Amino acid sequence: MSRTYRATVRGRFEDLTAAQRERLRAEQGDHDMFASRFTPEGTFTYAPELVGYQFRYLIEAEEASPEDADLAAHLEAEQRAGDDLRDRGLSGRIVDVGLVCVEDLKLRAARRRR
């Protein structure tokens, strides 16, 4: 069973150096929340205060049951966010992972139209 998820990973920056803060502030316009989309590659956003960050992913999970797909998508989102943050030379901790299954949204919309 294939399920597609919109995953939002929220975290908090940790131990940012002055150089990292300067670089993040200089690049902040490219990482504004209003430019954020759910993509397979992920979108990285943060506010100028440099307290929290967010990644948004579009994740495909192929599992035997919806519950297993939910868990697989959750773990993949956490893994991707950690890797993406490290690849940017930053450190932080994940606070929350939110998942919305696109197929479930389609089912609810179809039921409302009836």
DSSP file (Angstrom, degrees, kcal/mol; ACC not computed):
  #  RESIDUE AA STRUCTURE BP1 BP2  ACC     N-H-->O    O-->H-N    N-H-->O    O-->H-N    TCO  KAPPA ALPHA  PHI   PSI    X-CA   Y-CA   Z-CA
    1    1 A M              0   0    0      0, 0.0    62,-2.2     0, 0.0     2,-0.5   0.000 360.0 360.0 360.0 125.4    0.0    0.0    0.0
    2    2 A S  E     +A   62   0A   0     60,-0.2     2,-0.4    62,-0.1    60,-0.2  -0.832 360.0 178.9-100.4 131.6    1.4    3.3   -1.1
    3    3 A R  E     -A   61   0A   0     58,-2.7    58,-3.1    -2,-0.5     2,-0.4  -0.987  17.2-146.2-132.2 143.3    0.7    6.5    0.9
    4    4 A T  E     -A   60   0A   0     -2,-0.4    98,-2.8    56,-0.2    99,-0.5  -0.917  19.3-166.2-111.6 132.9    1.9   10.0    0.3
    5    5 A Y  E     -AB  59 101A   0     54,-3.1    54,-2.5    -2,-0.4     2,-0.7  -0.915  24.6-144.2-123.0 143.8    2.5   12.3    3.3
    6    6 A R  E     -AB  58 100A   0     94,-2.8    94,-1.5    -2,-0.4     2,-0.5  -0.943  33.3-165.4 -96.2 112.7    3.1   16.0    3.9
    7    7 A A  E     -AB  57  99A   0     50,-2.8    50,-2.5    -2,-0.7     2,-0.5  -0.883  13.2-169.0-108.6 130.3    5.6   15.9    6.7
    8    8 A T  E     -AB  56  98A   0     90,-2.9    90,-3.1    -2,-0.5     2,-0.6  -0.974   4.4-167.7-117.9 118.8    6.5   19.0    8.8
    9    9 A V  E     -AB  55  97A   0     46,-2.8    46,-2.4    -2,-0.5     2,-0.4  -0.930   5.1-166.8-109.2 118.3    9.5   18.7   11.0
   10   10 A R  E     +AB  54  96A   0     86,-2.9    85,-3.1    -2,-0.6    86,-1.9  -0.858  17.1 157.2-105.9 139.1    9.9   21.4   13.6
   11   11 A G  E     -AB  53  94A   0     42,-2.4    42,-2.3    -2,-0.4     2,-0.4  -0.890  35.2-117.3-148.1 178.5   13.1   21.9   15.5
   12   12 A R  E     -AB  52  93A   0     81,-2.4    81,-2.2    -2,-0.3    40,-0.3  -0.984  30.1-118.4-125.5 134.9   15.2   24.3   17.5
   13   13 A F  E     - B   0  92A   0     38,-2.4     2,-0.4    -2,-0.4    79,-0.3  -0.360  30.5-159.8 -65.1 149.4   18.7   25.5   16.6
   14   14 A E        -     0   0    0     77,-2.6    77,-0.5     1,-0.1    37,-0.0  -0.999  58.9  -6.8-135.2 139.0   21.5   24.6   19.1
   15   15 A D  S    S-     0   0    0     -2,-0.4     2,-0.3     1,-0.2    -1,-0.1   0.831  73.1-176.3  54.0  43.5   24.9   26.1   19.6
   16   16 A L        -     0   0    0     34,-0.1    -1,-0.2     4,-0.1     2,-0.1  -0.533  17.1-137.4 -71.1 134.2   24.9   28.4   16.6
   17   17 A T     >  -     0   0    0     -2,-0.3     4,-2.5     1,-0.1     5,-0.2  -0.386  25.5-105.2 -82.0 168.0   28.2   30.3   16.1
   18   18 A A  H  > S+     0   0    0      1,-0.2     4,-2.3     2,-0.2     5,-0.2   0.895 123.2  51.4 -60.8 -39.8   28.4   33.9   15.2
   19   19 A A  H  > S+     0   0    0      2,-0.2     4,-2.4     1,-0.2    -1,-0.2   0.899 109.8  48.8 -65.7 -40.5   29.4   33.0   11.7
   20   20 A Q  H  > S+     0   0    0      2,-0.2     4,-2.9     1,-0.2     5,-0.2   0.910 111.3  50.0 -64.9 -42.1   26.5   30.6   11.4
   21   21 A R  H  X S+     0   0    0     -4,-2.5     4,-2.5     2,-0.2     5,-0.2   0.920 111.1  49.2 -61.6 -43.7   24.1   33.2   12.6
   22   22 A E  H  X S+     0   0    0     -4,-2.3     4,-2.1     2,-0.2    -2,-0.2   0.921 113.2  46.6 -61.9 -45.0   25.5   35.8   10.2
   23   23 A R  H  X S+     0   0    0     -4,-2.4     4,-1.9     2,-0.2    -2,-0.2   0.923 112.7  49.3 -64.8 -45.2   25.1   33.3    7.3
   24   24 A L  H  X S+     0   0    0     -4,-2.9     4,-0.6     1,-0.2    -2,-0.2   0.901 111.8  48.6 -62.3 -41.1   21.6   32.3    8.2
   25   25 A R  H >< S+     0   0    0     -4,-2.5     3,-0.6    -5,-0.2     4,-0.3   0.894 110.7  51.0 -66.4 -37.8   20.5   35.9    8.5
   26   26 A A  H 3< S+     0   0    0     -4,-2.1     3,-0.3     1,-0.2    -1,-0.2   0.843 117.9  39.0 -66.2 -32.7   22.0   36.7    5.1
   27   27 A E  H >X S+     0   0    0     -4,-1.9     3,-1.7     1,-0.2     4,-0.5   0.401  85.0 104.9 -95.8   1.1   20.2   33.8    3.6
   28   28 A Q  G X< S+     0   0    0     -3,-0.6     3,-1.6    -4,-0.6    18,-0.2   0.821  70.8  62.9 -58.0 -35.4   16.9   34.2    5.5
   29   29 A G  G >4 S+     0   0    0     -4,-0.3     3,-0.7    -3,-0.3    -1,-0.3   0.809 102.4  51.6 -59.6 -29.4   15.1   35.7    2.5
   30   30 A D  G <4 S+     0   0    0     -3,-1.7    -1,-0.3     1,-0.2    -2,-0.2   0.589 113.5  45.3 -80.2 -11.1   15.6   32.4    0.7
   31   31 A H  G << S+     0   0    0     -3,-1.6    15,-1.9    -4,-0.5    -1,-0.2  -0.049  78.5 144.8-124.7  30.0   14.2   30.4    3.6
   32   32 A D    X   -     0   0    0     -3,-0.7     3,-1.6    13,-0.2     4,-0.2  -0.423  57.3-122.8 -72.2 145.4   11.1   32.4    4.5
   33   33 A M  G >  S+     0   0    0      1,-0.3     3,-1.3     2,-0.2    -1,-0.1   0.812 109.6  60.7 -58.1 -33.3    8.0   30.6    5.7
   34   34 A F  G 3  S+     0   0    0      1,-0.3    -1,-0.3     3,-0.0    -2,-0.0   0.662 102.0  52.6 -73.5 -14.5    5.9   32.0    3.0
   35   35 A A  G <  S+     0   0    0     -3,-1.6    -1,-0.3     2,-0.0    -2,-0.2   0.374  85.8 120.6 -95.9   3.0    8.1   30.4    0.3
   36   36 A S    <   +     0   0    0     -3,-1.3     2,-0.3    -4,-0.2    -5,-0.0  -0.448  34.3 168.7 -76.7 137.8    7.8   27.0    1.9
   37   37 A R        -     0   0    0     -2,-0.2     2,-0.8    19,-0.2    19,-0.2  -0.943  41.1-105.1-139.4 161.9    6.3   24.0    0.0
   38   38 A F        +     0   0    0     -2,-0.3    19,-0.2     4,-0.1   -30,-0.1  -0.824  54.1 158.5 -89.0 114.0    6.1   20.3    0.5
   39   39 A T  B     -c   57   0A   0     17,-0.8    19,-1.7    -2,-0.8     3,-0.2  -0.921  54.3-115.7-133.0 157.9    8.7   18.7   -1.9
   40   40 A P  S    S+     0   0    0      0, 0.0    -1,-0.1     0, 0.0    20,-0.1   0.852 119.6  48.5 -61.0 -32.4   10.5   15.4   -2.1
   41   41 A E  S    S-     0   0    0      1,-0.1    16,-0.1    16,-0.1    -3,-0.0   0.765 115.3-123.1 -77.9 -25.4   13.8   17.3   -1.6
   42   42 A G        -     0   0    0     -3,-0.2     2,-0.4    13,-0.1    15,-0.2   0.096   9.7-114.2  96.7 148.8   12.4   19.3    1.3
   43   43 A T  E     -D   56   0A   0     13,-1.7    13,-1.8    -6,-0.2     2,-0.5  -0.983  22.0-151.7-120.6 132.5   12.1   23.0    2.1
   44   44 A F  E     +D   55   0A   0     -2,-0.4     2,-0.3    11,-0.2    11,-0.2  -0.908  21.8 170.6-107.9 124.8   14.0   24.6    4.9
   45   45 A T  E     +D   54   0A   0      9,-2.9     9,-2.4    -2,-0.5     2,-0.3  -0.946   6.9 161.1-134.0 155.6   12.6   27.6    6.7
   46   46 A Y  E     -D   53   0A   0    -15,-1.9   -13,-0.2    -2,-0.3     7,-0.2  -0.967  34.1-111.1-163.9 159.4   13.3   29.7    9.7
   47   47 A A    >   -     0   0    0      5,-0.7     3,-2.1    -2,-0.3     4,-0.1  -0.568  37.3-105.8 -92.6 159.6   12.6   33.1   11.2
   48   48 A P  T 3  S+     0   0    0      0, 0.0    -1,-0.1     0, 0.0   -20,-0.1   0.721 114.9  71.3 -59.0 -21.3   15.2   35.9   11.6
   49   49 A E  T 3  S-     0   0    0      1,-0.1   -24,-0.0     3,-0.0     0, 0.0   0.704  95.0-142.3 -69.3 -17.5   15.3   35.3   15.3
   50   50 A L    <   +     0   0    0     -3,-2.1   -34,-0.1     2,-0.2     3,-0.1   0.877  65.1 116.3  58.3  42.3   17.1   32.0   14.6
   51   51 A V  S    S+     0   0    0      1,-0.3   -38,-2.4    -4,-0.1     2,-0.3   0.833  73.8  19.4 -98.4 -57.9   15.3   30.1   17.4
   52   52 A G  E     -A   12   0A   0    -40,-0.3    -5,-0.7    40,-0.1    -1,-0.3  -0.736  61.3-164.0-115.4 162.2   13.4   27.4   15.5
   53   53 A Y  E     -AD  11  46A   0    -42,-2.3   -42,-2.4    -2,-0.3     2,-0.3  -0.883   4.5-155.0-135.7 168.7   13.5   25.9   12.1
   54   54 A Q  E     -AD  10  45A   0     -9,-2.4    -9,-2.9    -2,-0.3     2,-0.4  -0.993   4.0-162.8-148.8 139.5   11.2   23.8   10.0
   55   55 A F  E     -AD   9  44A   0    -46,-2.4   -46,-2.8    -2,-0.3     2,-0.4  -0.957   8.2-160.6-117.0 142.6   11.5   21.3    7.1
   56   56 A R  E     +AD   8  43A   0    -13,-1.8   -13,-1.7    -2,-0.4   -17,-0.8  -0.992  15.6 176.2-124.7 127.7    8.7   20.3    4.9
   57   57 A Y  E     -Ac   7  39A   0    -50,-2.5   -50,-2.8    -2,-0.4     2,-0.6  -0.909  31.0-141.0-127.5 153.0    8.8   17.1    2.9
   58   58 A L  E     -A    6   0A   0    -19,-1.7     2,-0.4    -2,-0.3   -52,-0.2  -0.979  35.2-172.0-108.8 115.1    6.6   15.1    0.5
   59   59 A I  E     -A    5   0A   0    -54,-2.5   -54,-3.1    -2,-0.6     2,-0.5  -0.918  19.0-152.9-119.7 133.2    7.2   11.5    1.5
   60   60 A E  E     -A    4   0A   0     -2,-0.4     2,-0.5   -56,-0.2   -56,-0.2  -0.893  14.9-169.5-100.0 129.3    6.0    8.3   -0.2
   61   61 A A  E     -A    3   0A   0    -58,-3.1   -58,-2.7    -2,-0.5     2,-0.7  -0.985   9.2-165.9-123.6 127.8    5.7    5.3    2.1
   62   62 A E  E     +A    2   0A   0     -2,-0.5     2,-0.3   -60,-0.2   -60,-0.2  -0.898  33.5 139.9-114.0  99.4    5.1    1.8    0.7
   63   63 A E        -     0   0    0    -62,-2.2     6,-0.1    -2,-0.7    -2,-0.1  -0.880  61.6-109.3-138.5 167.7    4.0   -0.4    3.6
   64   64 A A  S    S+     0   0    0     -2,-0.3   -62,-0.1     1,-0.0    -1,-0.1   0.803  99.4  23.1 -70.4 -30.5    1.6   -3.3    4.3
   65   65 A S  S  > S-     0   0    0    -64,-0.1     4,-2.2     1,-0.1     5,-0.2  -0.917  78.5-114.2-135.0 159.7   -0.8   -1.2    6.5
   66   66 A P  H  > S+     0   0    0      0, 0.0     4,-2.5     0, 0.0     5,-0.1   0.876 117.3  54.1 -59.3 -37.2   -1.6    2.5    7.0
   67   67 A E  H  > S+     0   0    0      2,-0.2     4,-2.1     1,-0.2     5,-0.2   0.918 109.1  46.9 -64.6 -42.9   -0.1    2.3   10.5
   68   68 A D  H  > S+     0   0    0      1,-0.2     4,-2.6     2,-0.2    -1,-0.2   0.882 112.2  51.1 -65.7 -37.5    3.2    1.0    9.2
   69   69 A A  H  X S+     0   0    0     -4,-2.2     4,-2.6     2,-0.2     5,-0.2   0.895 108.1  52.7 -65.8 -40.2    3.2    3.6    6.5
   70   70 A D  H  X S+     0   0    0     -4,-2.5     4,-2.2     2,-0.2    -2,-0.2   0.937 112.3  44.8 -58.8 -47.4    2.6    6.3    9.1
   71   71 A L  H  X S+     0   0    0     -4,-2.1     4,-2.6     2,-0.2     5,-0.2   0.917 112.8  50.4 -64.7 -44.5    5.6    5.1   11.2
   72   72 A A  H  X S+     0   0    0     -4,-2.6     4,-2.4     1,-0.2    -1,-0.2   0.908 112.0  47.8 -61.3 -42.5    7.8    4.7    8.2
   73   73 A A  H  X S+     0   0    0     -4,-2.6     4,-2.5     2,-0.2    -1,-0.2   0.899 111.2  51.2 -65.6 -40.6    7.0    8.3    7.0
   74   74 A H  H  X S+     0   0    0     -4,-2.2     4,-2.2    -5,-0.2    -2,-0.2   0.944 112.7  45.0 -61.0 -49.1    7.6    9.7   10.5
   75   75 A L  H  X S+     0   0    0     -4,-2.6     4,-2.4     1,-0.2    -2,-0.2   0.894 113.0  50.6 -64.3 -40.1   11.0    8.0   10.8
   76   76 A E  H  X S+     0   0    0     -4,-2.4     4,-2.9    -5,-0.2     5,-0.2   0.907 109.1  51.3 -65.0 -41.2   12.0    9.1    7.3
   77   77 A A  H  X S+     0   0    0     -4,-2.5     4,-2.4     2,-0.2     5,-0.2   0.925 111.6  47.3 -61.5 -45.1   11.1   12.7    8.0
   78   78 A E  H  X S+     0   0    0     -4,-2.2     4,-2.3     2,-0.2    -2,-0.2   0.928 113.8  47.9 -60.5 -45.8   13.2   12.7   11.2
   79   79 A Q  H  X S+     0   0    0     -4,-2.4     4,-2.5     1,-0.2    -2,-0.2   0.933 112.5  47.9 -62.4 -47.4   16.1   11.1    9.4
   80   80 A R  H  X S+     0   0    0     -4,-2.9     4,-3.3     1,-0.2     5,-0.2   0.921 111.6  49.9 -60.4 -45.1   16.0   13.5    6.5
   81   81 A A  H  X S+     0   0    0     -4,-2.4     4,-2.5    -5,-0.2     5,-0.2   0.921 111.9  47.9 -62.6 -44.1   15.7   16.6    8.7
   82   82 A G  H  X S+     0   0    0     -4,-2.3     4,-2.2    -5,-0.2    -1,-0.2   0.927 115.3  45.1 -61.5 -44.6   18.7   15.5   10.8
   83   83 A D  H  X S+     0   0    0     -4,-2.5     4,-2.8     2,-0.2    -2,-0.2   0.925 113.1  50.2 -63.8 -45.7   20.7   14.8    7.7
   84   84 A D  H  X S+     0   0    0     -4,-3.3     4,-1.1     2,-0.2    -2,-0.2   0.899 110.9  48.9 -61.6 -41.5   19.7   18.1    6.0
   85   85 A L  H  <>S+     0   0    0     -4,-2.5     5,-2.3    -5,-0.2     3,-0.5   0.934 113.5  46.4 -64.4 -45.7   20.6   20.1    9.1
   86   86 A R  H ><5S+     0   0    0     -4,-2.2     3,-2.1     1,-0.2    -2,-0.2   0.894 107.4  57.4 -63.1 -40.0   24.0   18.4    9.4
   87   87 A D  H 3<5S+     0   0    0     -4,-2.8    -1,-0.2     1,-0.3    -2,-0.2   0.781 104.7  53.0 -61.8 -25.5   24.6   18.9    5.6
   88   88 A R  T 3<5S-     0   0    0     -4,-1.1    -1,-0.3    -3,-0.5    -2,-0.2   0.424 120.3-112.9 -87.1   0.1   24.1   22.6    6.2
   89   89 A G  T < 5S+     0   0    0     -3,-2.1     2,-0.3     1,-0.3    -3,-0.2   0.765  77.5 123.0  75.1  26.0   26.7   22.5    9.0
   90   90 A L      < -     0   0    0     -5,-2.3     2,-0.4    -6,-0.1    -1,-0.3  -0.757  48.8-147.1-117.4 161.9   24.1   23.3   11.7
   91   91 A S        +     0   0    0    -77,-0.5   -77,-2.6    -2,-0.3     2,-0.3  -0.959  31.0 131.3-128.4 152.4   23.0   21.5   14.8
   92   92 A G  E     -B   13   0A   0     -2,-0.4     2,-0.4   -79,-0.3   -79,-0.2  -0.969  43.9-105.3-174.5-179.2   19.6   21.4   16.5
   93   93 A R  E     -B   12   0A   0    -81,-2.2   -81,-2.4    -2,-0.3     2,-0.4  -0.983  28.6-118.0-130.7 143.6   17.0   19.1   18.0
   94   94 A I  E     +B   11   0A   0     -2,-0.4   -83,-0.3   -83,-0.2     3,-0.1  -0.631  28.0 177.1 -80.0 132.1   13.7   18.0   16.6
   95   95 A V  E     +     0   0A   0    -85,-3.1     2,-0.3    -2,-0.4   -84,-0.2   0.761  63.5   0.8-102.1 -37.3   10.8   19.1   18.6
   96   96 A D  E     -B   10   0A   0    -86,-1.9   -86,-2.9     2,-0.0     2,-0.4  -0.996  48.2-156.5-156.9 146.3    7.9   17.7   16.6
   97   97 A V  E     -B    9   0A   0     -2,-0.3     2,-0.4   -88,-0.2   -88,-0.2  -0.987  17.1-168.5-125.6 120.3    7.0   15.8   13.4
   98   98 A G  E     -B    8   0A   0    -90,-3.1   -90,-2.9    -2,-0.4     2,-0.4  -0.917   3.0-168.0-110.7 134.4    3.6   16.3   11.9
   99   99 A L  E     -B    7   0A   0     -2,-0.4     2,-0.4   -92,-0.2   -92,-0.2  -0.958  10.7-176.4-123.0 139.1    2.2   14.1    9.2
  100  100 A V  E     -B    6   0A   0    -94,-1.5   -94,-2.8    -2,-0.4     2,-0.5  -0.984  22.3-139.4-131.1 122.3   -0.8   14.5    6.9
  101  101 A C  E  >  -B    5   0A   0     -2,-0.4     4,-1.6   -96,-0.2   -96,-0.2  -0.707   4.7-151.8 -83.3 123.5   -1.7   11.7    4.5
  102  102 A V  H  > S+     0   0    0    -98,-2.8     4,-2.0    -2,-0.5    -1,-0.2   0.870  95.6  55.4 -63.2 -38.3   -2.7   13.1    1.2
  103  103 A E  H  > S+     0   0    0    -99,-0.5     4,-2.0     1,-0.2    -1,-0.2   0.879 105.3  52.5 -63.7 -37.6   -4.9   10.1    0.4
  104  104 A D  H  > S+     0   0    0      2,-0.2     4,-2.2     1,-0.2    -1,-0.2   0.880 107.4  52.6 -65.4 -37.1   -6.8   10.6    3.7
  105  105 A L  H  X S+     0   0    0     -4,-1.6     4,-2.3     1,-0.2    -2,-0.2   0.906 108.1  50.7 -63.5 -41.2   -7.5   14.3    2.7
  106  106 A K  H  X S+     0   0    0     -4,-2.0     4,-2.1     1,-0.2    -2,-0.2   0.897 109.9  50.2 -64.4 -40.3   -8.9   13.1   -0.6
  107  107 A L  H  X S+     0   0    0     -4,-2.0     4,-2.1     2,-0.2    -2,-0.2   0.915 110.8  48.5 -64.2 -43.6  -11.2   10.7    1.1
  108  108 A R  H  X S+     0   0    0     -4,-2.2     4,-1.9     1,-0.2    -2,-0.2   0.901 111.2  50.4 -64.3 -40.5  -12.5   13.3    3.6
  109  109 A A  H  X S+     0   0    0     -4,-2.3     4,-1.4     1,-0.2    -1,-0.2   0.903 109.9  50.3 -64.6 -40.5  -13.1   15.8    0.8
  110  110 A A  H  X S+     0   0    0     -4,-2.1     4,-0.6     1,-0.2    -1,-0.2   0.880 109.4  51.4 -65.6 -37.8  -15.1   13.2   -1.2
  111  111 A R  H >< S+     0   0    0     -4,-2.1     3,-0.7     1,-0.2    -1,-0.2   0.864 106.8  53.8 -67.0 -36.0  -17.2   12.3    1.8
  112  112 A R  H 3< S+     0   0    0     -4,-1.9    -1,-0.2     1,-0.2    -2,-0.2   0.832 103.3  57.2 -68.0 -31.3  -18.1   16.0    2.3
  113  113 A R  H 3<        0   0    0     -4,-1.4    -1,-0.2     1,-0.2    -2,-0.2   0.682 360.0 360.0 -74.2 -17.1  -19.3   16.3   -1.2
  114  114 A R    <<        0   0    0     -3,-0.7    -1,-0.2    -4,-0.6    -2,-0.1   0.491 360.0 360.0 -71.4 360.0  -21.8   13.5   -0.8
